[in-house]
Amino acid sequence: MEVRRFLQRIFKWAVSAALAILLCIYLLYGYLQRQEDVYRQTYVPFLNSTIPSISTWDPKRVASLFVEKARPNVLSPESVAALALYSHLGKLKDFEAPVFERVETGMDPVLGTYKVVVYSTKAIFENGSAVLTMNVTEKGGNMYLTFLNIAPTYFAAPAANGS
């Protein structure tokens, strides 16, 4: 009889633990969904206008999309060379709706205290496609990039000798 009572207690604890875990998952999903909905209203329109500007491959135009303190890094010789390399992807043809990834907060020596919202999208260009990952922040009522990663999924190299 004691074994049966012991097994009943274990079963009750297991069911309670499973229900608690399911409740936590449900609440976390609801929180993340709400967070995504809040940022979708302001950040996605900014990204929809920003992605075509990035695909001009013009360093000054791309730098203008970034927070002021990050612009010198965007205009560095390394970043300018990277944009020149990615320019071989060609003109933007289309891109998928930006997908909410996460929200990050913290301290940075360049940005100070910050909150960035991370989005990614797949962009299709004349000569291939790439996944764009963009960190967006809001300063003084305006949106700015703090980070941009371009990861080509297919890359067409320029023809040798201009032919």
Buried (B, 14 or more C-beta within 10 A) or exposed (E): EEEEEEEEEEEEEEEEEEEEEEEEEEEEEEEEEEBBEEBBEEBBEBBEEBBEEBBBBEBEEBBBBBBEBBBEEBBEEEBBEBBEBBBBBBEBEEBEEBEBBEBBEEEEEEBEEBEBBBBBBBBBBEBBBBBBBBBBBBEEEEBBBBBBEBEBEEBEEEEEEEE
